[in-house]
Amino acid sequence: MSIDKNELSPGDPVLAPHPSKRPAPGTRGLKALAARLPLLLSATVLAFFVLAAIFPNLLAPYDPLAINPADAFSGPGTGHLLGTDESGRDIYSRIIHGARPSLLIGAAATAIGLGLALVLGTIAGFGGKWLDFGVGRVLEVLFALPGLLLALVFIALAGPGVGTTVVAVGLTTAPGYARMIRAQIIALRTSPMVEAATVLGRTRSRILAIHILPNALAPIAVLGTLGLGQAVVWAASLSFLGLGAPPPAPEWGAMLSAGRTYLALAWWMTFFPGLAIVLVAAASTVLSRAMKAAGAR
């Protein structure tokens, strides 16, 4: 049965215009901004702390080591944005100045861990069956030990200090990186690209240098960004135990350790340094996931 449109009135539902199902341009823009907001916030957080590490005097209003007993245990306010500690030192200024040692320790430990992991992963993934078996057993032994315990054992043998903390954290993170790099190299070793190079008669060292390592290093940036936050947390944990930077150095883990005694009296002494550690760790995780998603496209 056909319907004659001339017999229908303009108000008939058949002739009424159907609303568009496409979202308005403004709505699409808000959704895109909401999706990118965590990444923008993470980049802003890391940029702020990197700036604080490079130019601490530009952001800190007070000397981080200046003692003023009259202002001891002052709460957060206009005079001291994040309050003061038991000696009257400004918490905000100490957090700003603490960004340099905390980030440097994290970056150096990540570099050591990635460098050692690259060597072990390359040997295991490209060195043959027996080398893969030997490196794999070593990594399994390291994985059997809790990371913090492994770092404590190394510090007990080498002695406490910032340098020892850097090496200990690097050794602790290396096994996980090594397994990832090994898997990447094994996948590349069996790829058509490497098989074609082998057929063309290229040597193993040339194949490794030209075809495997450059492609295996692509995930290193993602691992390094993720590892930075992890290394900062590990370094802060060791400093919290008194095995890192000695007091009164403005290092975040040491600040946590100093503030735990006064937790009931001055909560800000531990809350704000802990918040800085959490922000750096969370921001590096979000950035690494964004880099991984961008590389997978």
ZADO-1210 file (C-alpha; in nm, 4 decimals, padded with zeros to 6 digits):
<atoms>
<atom x="00.0000" y="00.0000" z="00.0000" code="MET" pos="1"/>
<atom x="00.1467" y="00.3369" z="-00.1050" code="SER" pos="2"/>
<atom x="00.1033" y="00.6645" z="00.0807" code="ILE" pos="3"/>
<atom x="00.0389" y="00.9827" z="-00.1126" code="ASP" pos="4"/>
<atom x="00.2393" y="01.2584" z="00.0520" code="LYS" pos="5"/>
<atom x="-00.0064" y="01.5172" z="-00.0795" code="ASN" pos="6"/>
<atom x="-00.2757" y="01.3724" z="00.1445" code="GLU" pos="7"/>
<atom x="-00.0675" y="01.4232" z="00.4604" code="LEU" pos="8"/>
<atom x="-00.0613" y="01.7398" z="00.6616" code="SER" pos="9"/>
<atom x="00.2672" y="01.9167" z="00.7376" code="PRO" pos="10"/>
<atom x="00.2394" y="01.8174" z="01.1034" code="GLY" pos="11"/>
<atom x="00.2134" y="01.4487" z="01.0268" code="ASP" pos="12"/>
<atom x="00.5001" y="01.2469" z="01.1889" code="PRO" pos="13"/>
<atom x="00.5868" y="01.0982" z="00.8503" code="VAL" pos="14"/>
<atom x="00.6795" y="01.4405" z="00.7167" code="LEU" pos="15"/>
<atom x="00.8392" y="01.5644" z="01.0404" code="ALA" pos="16"/>
<atom x="01.2175" y="01.5978" z="01.0086" code="PRO" pos="17"/>
<atom x="01.4136" y="01.3345" z="01.1961" code="HIS" pos="18"/>
<atom x="01.6705" y="01.4671" z="01.4442" code="PRO" pos="19"/>
<atom x="02.0305" y="01.4039" z="01.3499" code="SER" pos="20"/>
<atom x="02.1999" y="01.1246" z="01.5453" code="LYS" pos="21"/>
<atom x="02.5454" y="01.2724" z="01.5009" code="ARG" pos="22"/>
<atom x="02.6788" y="01.4517" z="01.8109" code="PRO" pos="23"/>
<atom x="02.7236" y="01.8241" z="01.7969" code="ALA" pos="24"/>
<atom x="03.0758" y="01.9503" z="01.7195" code="PRO" pos="25"/>
<atom x="03.1094" y="02.0928" z="02.0695" code="GLY" pos="26"/>
<atom x="03.0248" y="01.7563" z="02.2245" code="THR" pos="27"/>
<atom x="03.2882" y="01.5802" z="02.0160" code="ARG" pos="28"/>
<atom x="03.5465" y="01.8363" z="02.1249" code="GLY" pos="29"/>
<atom x="03.4626" y="01.7878" z="02.4922" code="LEU" pos="30"/>
<atom x="03.4866" y="01.4087" z="02.4602" code="LYS" pos="31"/>
<atom x="03.8232" y="01.4353" z="02.2864" code="ALA" pos="32"/>
<atom x="03.9489" y="01.6696" z="02.5575" code="LEU" pos="33"/>
<atom x="03.8250" y="01.4374" z="02.8331" code="ALA" pos="34"/>
<atom x="04.0050" y="01.1450" z="02.6669" code="ALA" pos="35"/>
<atom x="04.3305" y="01.3391" z="02.6497" code="ARG" pos="36"/>
<atom x="04.3028" y="01.5011" z="02.9923" code="LEU" pos="37"/>
<atom x="04.4980" y="01.2310" z="03.1846" code="PRO" pos="38"/>
<atom x="04.7809" y="01.2513" z="02.9307" code="LEU" pos="39"/>
<atom x="04.7884" y="01.6324" z="02.9451" code="LEU" pos="40"/>
<atom x="04.7898" y="01.6312" z="03.3249" code="LEU" pos="41"/>
<atom x="05.0659" y="01.3697" z="03.3359" code="SER" pos="42"/>
<atom x="05.2826" y="01.5647" z="03.0928" code="ALA" pos="43"/>
<atom x="05.2254" y="01.8815" z="03.2967" code="THR" pos="44"/>
<atom x="05.3216" y="01.7073" z="03.6226" code="VAL" pos="45"/>
<atom x="05.6446" y="01.5650" z="03.4805" code="LEU" pos="46"/>
<atom x="05.7304" y="01.8953" z="03.3128" code="ALA" pos="47"/>
<atom x="05.6831" y="02.0767" z="03.6444" code="PHE" pos="48"/>
<atom x="05.9106" y="01.8415" z="03.8374" code="PHE" pos="49"/>
<atom x="06.1721" y="01.8410" z="03.5608" code="VAL" pos="50"/>
<atom x="06.1689" y="02.2217" z="03.5734" code="LEU" pos="51"/>
<atom x="06.2000" y="02.2029" z="03.9523" code="ALA" pos="52"/>
<atom x="06.4976" y="01.9676" z="03.9179" code="ALA" pos="53"/>
<atom x="06.6743" y="02.2001" z="03.6711" code="ILE" pos="54"/>
<atom x="06.5845" y="02.5385" z="03.8228" code="PHE" pos="55"/>
<atom x="06.4827" y="02.4798" z="04.1862" code="PRO" pos="56"/>
<atom x="06.5601" y="02.8355" z="04.2949" code="ASN" pos="57"/>
<atom x="06.3147" y="02.9624" z="04.0347" code="LEU" pos="58"/>
<atom x="06.0227" y="02.7858" z="04.2038" code="LEU" pos="59"/>
<atom x="06.1253" y="02.7578" z="04.5693" code="ALA" pos="60"/>
<atom x="06.0727" y="03.0686" z="04.7857" code="PRO" pos="61"/>
<atom x="06.2942" y="02.9521" z="05.0757" code="TYR" pos="62"/>
<atom x="06.6262" y="02.7849" z="05.1389" code="ASP" pos="63"/>
<atom x="06.5495" y="02.4114" z="05.1867" code="PRO" pos="64"/>
<atom x="06.8100" y="02.3820" z="05.4654" code="LEU" pos="65"/>
<atom x="06.7353" y="02.7106" z="05.6486" code="ALA" pos="66"/>
<atom x="06.6281" y="02.6433" z="06.0074" code="ILE" pos="67"/>
<atom x="06.3716" y="02.8661" z="06.1795" code="ASN" pos="68"/>
<atom x="06.2563" y="02.7131" z="06.5104" code="PRO" pos="69"/>
<atom x="05.9922" y="02.9848" z="06.5552" code="ALA" pos="70"/>
<atom x="05.8027" y="02.8479" z="06.2532" code="ASP" pos="71"/>
<atom x="05.8312" y="02.4796" z="06.3482" code="ALA" pos="72"/>
<atom x="05.5238" y="02.2672" z="06.2709" code="PHE" pos="73"/>
<atom x="05.3415" y="02.5508" z="06.0975" code="SER" pos="74"/>
<atom x="05.0477" y="02.4166" z="05.9011" code="GLY" pos="75"/>
<atom x="04.9864" y="02.4799" z="05.5321" code="PRO" pos="76"/>
<atom x="04.8909" y="02.8415" z="05.4737" code="GLY" pos="77"/>
<atom x="04.9857" y="03.1678" z="05.3138" code="THR" pos="78"/>
<atom x="05.3245" y="03.2014" z="05.4843" code="GLY" pos="79"/>
<atom x="05.4290" y="02.8459" z="05.4035" code="HIS" pos="80"/>
<atom x="05.2227" y="02.6930" z="05.1259" code="LEU" pos="81"/>
<atom x="05.2692" y="02.3308" z="05.2396" code="LEU" pos="82"/>
<atom x="05.3685" y="02.3979" z="05.6004" code="GLY" pos="83"/>
<atom x="05.7007" y="02.3495" z="05.7793" code="THR" pos="84"/>
<atom x="05.8813" y="02.0627" z="05.9497" code="ASP" pos="85"/>
<atom x="06.0162" y="02.0207" z="06.3029" code="GLU" pos="86"/>
<atom x="06.2991" y="02.2664" z="06.2335" code="SER" pos="87"/>
<atom x="06.0862" y="02.5305" z="06.0631" code="GLY" pos="88"/>
<atom x="06.2067" y="02.4418" z="05.7131" code="ARG" pos="89"/>
<atom x="05.9592" y="02.5077" z="05.4321" code="ASP" pos="90"/>
<atom x="05.8099" y="02.1811" z="05.3026" code="ILE" pos="91"/>
<atom x="05.7295" y="02.3172" z="04.9568" code="TYR" pos="92"/>
<atom x="06.0852" y="02.4425" z="04.9059" code="SER" pos="93"/>
<atom x="06.2259" y="02.1087" z="05.0206" code="ARG" pos="94"/>
<atom x="05.9999" y="01.9191" z="04.7797" code="ILE" pos="95"/>
<atom x="06.1084" y="02.1451" z="04.4925" code="ILE" pos="96"/>
<atom x="06.4776" y="02.1006" z="04.5750" code="HIS" pos="97"/>
<atom x="06.4178" y="01.7296" z="04.6361" code="GLY" pos="98"/>
<atom x="06.3019" y="01.6831" z="04.2776" code="ALA" pos="99"/>
<atom x="06.6621" y="01.6917" z="04.1527" code="ARG" pos="100"/>
<atom x="06.8071" y="01.4075" z="04.3639" code="PRO" pos="101"/>
<atom x="06.4884" y="01.2013" z="04.3385" code="SER" pos="102"/>
<atom x="06.4632" y="01.2278" z="03.9588" code="LEU" pos="103"/>
<atom x="06.8379" y="01.1902" z="03.9083" code="LEU" pos="104"/>
<atom x="06.8419" y="00.8742" z="04.1170" code="ILE" pos="105"/>
<atom x="06.5412" y="00.7424" z="03.9268" code="GLY" pos="106"/>
<atom x="06.6868" y="00.8299" z="03.5844" code="ALA" pos="107"/>
<atom x="07.0330" y="00.6895" z="03.6627" code="ALA" pos="108"/>
<atom x="06.8900" y="00.3696" z="03.8108" code="ALA" pos="109"/>
<atom x="06.6635" y="00.3266" z="03.5060" code="THR" pos="110"/>
<atom x="06.9612" y="00.3747" z="03.2723" code="ALA" pos="111"/>
<atom x="07.1615" y="00.1124" z="03.4616" code="ILE" pos="112"/>
<atom x="06.8708" y="-00.1314" z="03.4629" code="GLY" pos="113"/>
<atom x="06.7991" y="-00.0860" z="03.0919" code="LEU" pos="114"/>
<atom x="07.1677" y="-00.1102" z="02.9989" code="GLY" pos="115"/>
<atom x="07.2174" y="-00.4340" z="03.1915" code="LEU" pos="116"/>
<atom x="06.8878" y="-00.5680" z="03.0598" code="ALA" pos="117"/>
<atom x="06.9876" y="-00.4907" z="02.7020" code="LEU" pos="118"/>
<atom x="07.3083" y="-00.6927" z="02.7411" code="VAL" pos="119"/>
<atom x="07.1367" y="-00.9876" z="02.9096" code="LEU" pos="120"/>
<atom x="06.8354" y="-00.9821" z="02.6765" code="GLY" pos="121"/>
<atom x="07.0566" y="-00.9707" z="02.3670" code="THR" pos="122"/>
<atom x="07.2731" y="-01.2595" z="02.4874" code="ILE" pos="123"/>
<atom x="06.9679" y="-01.4679" z="02.5759" code="ALA" pos="124"/>
<atom x="06.7689" y="-01.3868" z="02.2633" code="GLY" pos="125"/>
<atom x="07.0472" y="-01.4043" z="02.0026" code="PHE" pos="126"/>
<atom x="07.3242" y="-01.6075" z="02.1616" code="GLY" pos="127"/>
<atom x="07.1911" y="-01.9548" z="02.1070" code="GLY" pos="128"/>
<atom x="07.0196" y="-02.2255" z="02.3054" code="LYS" pos="129"/>
<atom x="07.2744" y="-02.2716" z="02.5839" code="TRP" pos="130"/>
<atom x="07.3295" y="-01.9013" z="02.6459" code="LEU" pos="131"/>
<atom x="06.9541" y="-01.8505" z="02.6534" code="ASP" pos="132"/>
<atom x="06.9255" y="-02.1339" z="02.9060" code="PHE" pos="133"/>
<atom x="07.2005" y="-01.9919" z="03.1304" code="GLY" pos="134"/>
<atom x="07.0751" y="-01.6333" z="03.1263" code="VAL" pos="135"/>
<atom x="06.7218" y="-01.7545" z="03.1799" code="GLY" pos="136"/>
<atom x="06.8205" y="-01.9420" z="03.4952" code="ARG" pos="137"/>
<atom x="07.0019" y="-01.6345" z="03.6318" code="VAL" pos="138"/>
<atom x="06.6935" y="-01.4196" z="03.5687" code="LEU" pos="139"/>
<atom x="06.4727" y="-01.6769" z="03.7380" code="GLU" pos="140"/>
<atom x="06.6935" y="-01.6683" z="04.0489" code="VAL" pos="141"/>
<atom x="06.6754" y="-01.2886" z="04.0552" code="LEU" pos="142"/>
<atom x="06.2981" y="-01.3021" z="04.0117" code="PHE" pos="143"/>
<atom x="06.2716" y="-01.5462" z="04.3030" code="ALA" pos="144"/>
<atom x="06.4049" y="-01.2768" z="04.5363" code="LEU" pos="145"/>
<atom x="06.1809" y="-00.9815" z="04.6260" code="PRO" pos="146"/>
<atom x="06.3112" y="-00.6636" z="04.4658" code="GLY" pos="147"/>
<atom x="06.3500" y="-00.4734" z="04.7901" code="LEU" pos="148"/>
<atom x="06.5334" y="-00.7658" z="04.9505" code="LEU" pos="149"/>
<atom x="06.7742" y="-00.7834" z="04.6572" code="LEU" pos="150"/>
<atom x="06.8450" y="-00.4102" z="04.6898" code="ALA" pos="151"/>
<atom x="06.8966" y="-00.4420" z="05.0648" code="LEU" pos="152"/>
<atom x="07.1420" y="-00.7295" z="05.0177" code="VAL" pos="153"/>
<atom x="07.3450" y="-00.5267" z="04.7695" code="PHE" pos="154"/>
<atom x="07.3470" y="-00.2196" z="04.9975" code="ILE" pos="155"/>
<atom x="07.4490" y="-00.4365" z="05.2932" code="ALA" pos="156"/>
<atom x="07.7491" y="-00.5585" z="05.0925" code="LEU" pos="157"/>
<atom x="07.8464" y="-00.2261" z="04.9323" code="ALA" pos="158"/>
<atom x="07.7428" y="00.0151" z="05.2069" code="GLY" pos="159"/>
<atom x="07.4682" y="00.2797" z="05.2152" code="PRO" pos="160"/>
<atom x="07.4793" y="00.5955" z="05.0052" code="GLY" pos="161"/>
<atom x="07.3255" y="00.7627" z="04.7038" code="VAL" pos="162"/>
<atom x="07.5545" y="00.5865" z="04.4543" code="GLY" pos="163"/>
<atom x="07.4854" y="00.2484" z="04.6082" code="THR" pos="164"/>
<atom x="07.1123" y="00.3187" z="04.5999" code="THR" pos="165"/>
<atom x="07.1289" y="00.3995" z="04.2287" code="VAL" pos="166"/>
<atom x="07.3095" y="00.0742" z="04.1477" code="VAL" pos="167"/>
<atom x="07.0849" y="-00.1301" z="04.3781" code="ALA" pos="168"/>
<atom x="06.7661" y="00.0018" z="04.2181" code="VAL" pos="169"/>
<atom x="06.9135" y="-00.0539" z="03.8712" code="GLY" pos="170"/>
<atom x="06.9977" y="-00.4159" z="03.9515" code="LEU" pos="171"/>
<atom x="06.6513" y="-00.4684" z="04.0961" code="THR" pos="172"/>
<atom x="06.4717" y="-00.3484" z="03.7836" code="THR" pos="173"/>
<atom x="06.7030" y="-00.5141" z="03.5281" code="ALA" pos="174"/>
<atom x="06.5530" y="-00.8696" z="03.5280" code="PRO" pos="175"/>
<atom x="06.2072" y="-00.7536" z="03.4216" code="GLY" pos="176"/>
<atom x="06.3476" y="-00.5398" z="03.1414" code="TYR" pos="177"/>
<atom x="06.5768" y="-00.8228" z="03.0295" code="ALA" pos="178"/>
<atom x="06.2875" y="-01.0644" z="02.9802" code="ARG" pos="179"/>
<atom x="06.0982" y="-00.8081" z="02.7718" code="MET" pos="180"/>
<atom x="06.3991" y="-00.7334" z="02.5520" code="ILE" pos="181"/>
<atom x="06.4746" y="-01.1064" z="02.5122" code="ARG" pos="182"/>
<atom x="06.1199" y="-01.1695" z="02.3897" code="ALA" pos="183"/>
<atom x="06.1488" y="-00.8788" z="02.1463" code="GLN" pos="184"/>
<atom x="06.4792" y="-01.0046" z="02.0038" code="ILE" pos="185"/>
<atom x="06.3488" y="-01.3609" z="01.9651" code="ILE" pos="186"/>
<atom x="06.0466" y="-01.2292" z="01.7753" code="ALA" pos="187"/>
<atom x="06.2731" y="-01.0263" z="01.5467" code="LEU" pos="188"/>
<atom x="06.5168" y="-01.3153" z="01.4979" code="ARG" pos="189"/>
<atom x="06.2428" y="-01.5274" z="01.3431" code="THR" pos="190"/>
<atom x="06.0944" y="-01.2443" z="01.1355" code="SER" pos="191"/>
<atom x="06.0944" y="-01.2509" z="00.7516" code="PRO" pos="192"/>
<atom x="06.3293" y="-00.9518" z="00.7497" code="MET" pos="193"/>
<atom x="06.6029" y="-01.1418" z="00.9349" code="VAL" pos="194"/>
<atom x="06.5413" y="-01.4583" z="00.7336" code="GLU" pos="195"/>
<atom x="06.5893" y="-01.2604" z="00.4126" code="ALA" pos="196"/>
<atom x="06.9131" y="-01.1103" z="00.5454" code="ALA" pos="197"/>
<atom x="07.0377" y="-01.4580" z="00.6322" code="THR" pos="198"/>
<atom x="06.9605" y="-01.5848" z="00.2823" code="VAL" pos="199"/>
<atom x="07.1560" y="-01.2913" z="00.1394" code="LEU" pos="200"/>
<atom x="07.4596" y="-01.4131" z="00.3334" code="GLY" pos="201"/>
<atom x="07.4933" y="-01.1373" z="00.5886" code="ARG" pos="202"/>
<atom x="07.6881" y="-01.2199" z="00.9054" code="THR" pos="203"/>
<atom x="07.5236" y="-01.2632" z="01.2445" code="ARG" pos="204"/>
<atom x="07.6920" y="-00.9556" z="01.3845" code="SER" pos="205"/>
<atom x="07.5702" y="-00.7458" z="01.0901" code="ARG" pos="206"/>
<atom x="07.2180" y="-00.8807" z="01.1259" code="ILE" pos="207"/>
<atom x="07.2249" y="-00.8020" z="01.4966" code="LEU" pos="208"/>
<atom x="07.3582" y="-00.4497" z="01.4487" code="ALA" pos="209"/>
<atom x="07.1456" y="-00.3480" z="01.1500" code="ILE" pos="210"/>
<atom x="06.8221" y="-00.5456" z="01.1648" code="HIS" pos="211"/>
<atom x="06.7613" y="-00.6580" z="01.5228" code="ILE" pos="212"/>
<atom x="06.8974" y="-00.4053" z="01.7731" code="LEU" pos="213"/>
<atom x="06.7519" y="-00.0906" z="01.6091" code="PRO" pos="214"/>
<atom x="06.4067" y="-00.2504" z="01.6059" code="ASN" pos="215"/>
<atom x="06.4468" y="-00.4027" z="01.9524" code="ALA" pos="216"/>
<atom x="06.5389" y="-00.0628" z="02.0956" code="LEU" pos="217"/>
<atom x="06.2071" y="00.0883" z="01.9886" code="ALA" pos="218"/>
<atom x="06.0285" y="-00.0204" z="02.3122" code="PRO" pos="219"/>
<atom x="06.3178" y="00.1114" z="02.5244" code="ILE" pos="220"/>
<atom x="06.1658" y="00.4606" z="02.5426" code="ALA" pos="221"/>
<atom x="05.8407" y="00.3135" z="02.6716" code="VAL" pos="222"/>
<atom x="06.0226" y="00.0959" z="02.9258" code="LEU" pos="223"/>
<atom x="06.2379" y="00.3894" z="03.0347" code="GLY" pos="224"/>
<atom x="05.9393" y="00.6174" z="03.0933" code="THR" pos="225"/>
<atom x="05.7612" y="00.3480" z="03.2904" code="LEU" pos="226"/>
<atom x="06.0768" y="00.2582" z="03.4793" code="GLY" pos="227"/>
<atom x="06.1426" y="00.6171" z="03.5860" code="LEU" pos="228"/>
<atom x="05.8412" y="00.6243" z="03.8144" code="GLY" pos="229"/>
<atom x="05.9181" y="00.2766" z="03.9444" code="GLN" pos="230"/>
<atom x="06.2792" y="00.3711" z="04.0179" code="ALA" pos="231"/>
<atom x="06.1720" y="00.6885" z="04.2002" code="VAL" pos="232"/>
<atom x="05.9466" y="00.4787" z="04.4244" code="VAL" pos="233"/>
<atom x="06.2257" y="00.2243" z="04.4914" code="TRP" pos="234"/>
<atom x="06.4772" y="00.4985" z="04.5695" code="ALA" pos="235"/>
<atom x="06.2330" y="00.6701" z="04.8031" code="ALA" pos="236"/>
<atom x="06.1704" y="00.3382" z="04.9786" code="SER" pos="237"/>
<atom x="06.5420" y="00.2886" z="05.0434" code="LEU" pos="238"/>
<atom x="06.5833" y="00.6478" z="05.1601" code="SER" pos="239"/>
<atom x="06.2834" y="00.5974" z="05.3883" code="PHE" pos="240"/>
<atom x="06.4766" y="00.3098" z="05.5495" code="LEU" pos="241"/>
<atom x="06.7787" y="00.5377" z="05.5968" code="GLY" pos="242"/>
<atom x="06.9857" y="00.3799" z="05.3190" code="LEU" pos="243"/>
<atom x="06.9752" y="00.6648" z="05.0674" code="GLY" pos="244"/>
<atom x="07.0454" y="01.0358" z="05.0949" code="ALA" pos="245"/>
<atom x="07.1453" y="01.1277" z="05.4524" code="PRO" pos="246"/>
<atom x="06.9447" y="01.3912" z="05.6439" code="PRO" pos="247"/>
<atom x="06.8854" y="01.6819" z="05.6228" code="PRO" pos="248"/>
<atom x="06.9086" y="01.6409" z="05.2449" code="ALA" pos="249"/>
<atom x="06.5817" y="01.7428" z="05.0747" code="PRO" pos="250"/>
<atom x="06.5093" y="01.4025" z="04.9207" code="GLU" pos="251"/>
<atom x="06.1501" y="01.2789" z="04.9123" code="TRP" pos="252"/>
<atom x="06.2105" y="00.9415" z="05.0759" code="GLY" pos="253"/>
<atom x="06.4225" y="01.0988" z="05.3489" code="ALA" pos="254"/>
<atom x="06.1479" y="01.3557" z="05.4091" code="MET" pos="255"/>
<atom x="05.8966" y="01.0743" z="05.4518" code="LEU" pos="256"/>
<atom x="06.1253" y="00.9053" z="05.7009" code="SER" pos="257"/>
<atom x="06.1716" y="01.2270" z="05.9004" code="ALA" pos="258"/>
<atom x="05.7994" y="01.3047" z="05.9053" code="GLY" pos="259"/>
<atom x="05.6741" y="00.9675" z="06.0268" code="ARG" pos="260"/>
<atom x="05.7757" y="01.0536" z="06.3842" code="THR" pos="261"/>
<atom x="05.5421" y="01.3538" z="06.3801" code="TYR" pos="262"/>
<atom x="05.2608" y="01.2007" z="06.1784" code="LEU" pos="263"/>
<atom x="04.9933" y="01.2704" z="06.4421" code="ALA" pos="264"/>
<atom x="05.1192" y="01.6254" z="06.5021" code="LEU" pos="265"/>
<atom x="05.2110" y="01.7417" z="06.1518" code="ALA" pos="266"/>
<atom x="05.0551" y="01.5229" z="05.8818" code="TRP" pos="267"/>
<atom x="05.1775" y="01.7539" z="05.6046" code="TRP" pos="268"/>
<atom x="05.5380" y="01.6509" z="05.6652" code="MET" pos="269"/>
<atom x="05.4669" y="01.3080" z="05.5133" code="THR" pos="270"/>
<atom x="05.1598" y="01.3741" z="05.3005" code="PHE" pos="271"/>
<atom x="05.3101" y="01.6193" z="05.0522" code="PHE" pos="272"/>
<atom x="05.6410" y="01.4360" z="04.9866" code="PRO" pos="273"/>
<atom x="05.4412" y="01.1159" z="04.9445" code="GLY" pos="274"/>
<atom x="05.2063" y="01.2957" z="04.7072" code="LEU" pos="275"/>
<atom x="05.5039" y="01.4073" z="04.4951" code="ALA" pos="276"/>
<atom x="05.6233" y="01.0449" z="04.4675" code="ILE" pos="277"/>
<atom x="05.2757" y="00.9238" z="04.3719" code="VAL" pos="278"/>
<atom x="05.2321" y="01.1984" z="04.1115" code="LEU" pos="279"/>
<atom x="05.5637" y="01.1206" z="03.9397" code="VAL" pos="280"/>
<atom x="05.4961" y="00.7456" z="03.9395" code="ALA" pos="281"/>
<atom x="05.1401" y="00.7856" z="03.8088" code="ALA" pos="282"/>
<atom x="05.2396" y="01.0418" z="03.5452" code="ALA" pos="283"/>
<atom x="05.5218" y="00.8247" z="03.4101" code="SER" pos="284"/>
<atom x="05.2845" y="00.5261" z="03.3903" code="THR" pos="285"/>
<atom x="05.0220" y="00.7229" z="03.1959" code="VAL" pos="286"/>
<atom x="05.2845" y="00.8601" z="02.9562" code="LEU" pos="287"/>
<atom x="05.4384" y="00.5178" z="02.8950" code="SER" pos="288"/>
<atom x="05.0981" y="00.3689" z="02.8138" code="ARG" pos="289"/>
<atom x="05.0251" y="00.6559" z="02.5750" code="ALA" pos="290"/>
<atom x="05.3618" y="00.6003" z="02.4034" code="MET" pos="291"/>
<atom x="05.2930" y="00.2278" z="02.3751" code="LYS" pos="292"/>
<atom x="04.9474" y="00.2912" z="02.2270" code="ALA" pos="293"/>
<atom x="05.0931" y="00.5415" z="01.9792" code="ALA" pos="294"/>
<atom x="05.3622" y="00.2933" z="01.8727" code="GLY" pos="295"/>
<atom x="05.1051" y="00.0177" z="01.8185" code="ALA" pos="296"/>
<atom x="04.9074" y="00.2284" z="01.5662" code="ARG" pos="297"/>
</atoms>
